[in-house]
Amino acid sequence: MSIRVLLADDENLVRSAVAGLLDLQDDLEVVAQAASCAEAVAMARKESPDVAVLDLQMPPAEGLADGIAVAQRLHAEVPGCTTMLLTSHGRPGYLKRALEVGVRGFLPKTSSGSVLAEAIRTVSAGGRYVDPSLAADAIAAGESPLTPREADVLELAADGASVEEIALKASLSPGTVRNHLSSATGKLGAVNRHEAVVLARRSGWI
């Protein structure tokens, strides 16, 4: 009997490629795809998949800021659905937060199709699959003082983007971006956001 999979990723090319890889597996069946947090929840309710493979960063919806929030919602509303995250944002803080809400798998998007397929089988059977390098980084980094949103905003600021540019990319208001930058800078004991970026990167928090 095939493991029924939901794929959620706002990058259509990535989602289609992953679906193609999984469809090559005899025991895996992609029964639904989604491109946003809200769509992921809606499709999970409709299809009741065995495993939801969720992108960490997707267009948010009310009460659903990211893939971790989607996972938490699915655990409550689609109890037979196990969740895992496939992401290009493999920061220790995200991994810890994901595990705290019951996510069973955490993989970088650089993983091979065979590794992803094996991870899906593992979490479907009740196990846990976390990329070893991400797990090691999380242990080495210790507890981050930054919230995931603060880390996001700080990372976007690393390339010298303006507050307005960061707001657009993060789907936040400029005022909220300024608040996050100020809070992150204060927590890290930095004199400005540029020093905050350096300190956060050195500790593996962004």
Buried (B, 14 or more C-beta within 10 A) or exposed (E): EEBBBBBBBBBEEBBEEBBEBBEEBEEBBBBBBBBBBBBBBBBBEEBBBBBBBBBBBBEBBEEBBBBBBBBBBBBEEBEEBBBBBBBEBBBBBBBBBBBEEBBBBBBBBEBEBEBBBBBBBBBBEEEEBBBEEBBEBBEEBEEBBBBBBBBBBBBBBBEEBEBEBBBBEBEBEBEBBBBBBEBBBEBBEBEEBEEBBEBBEEBBBB
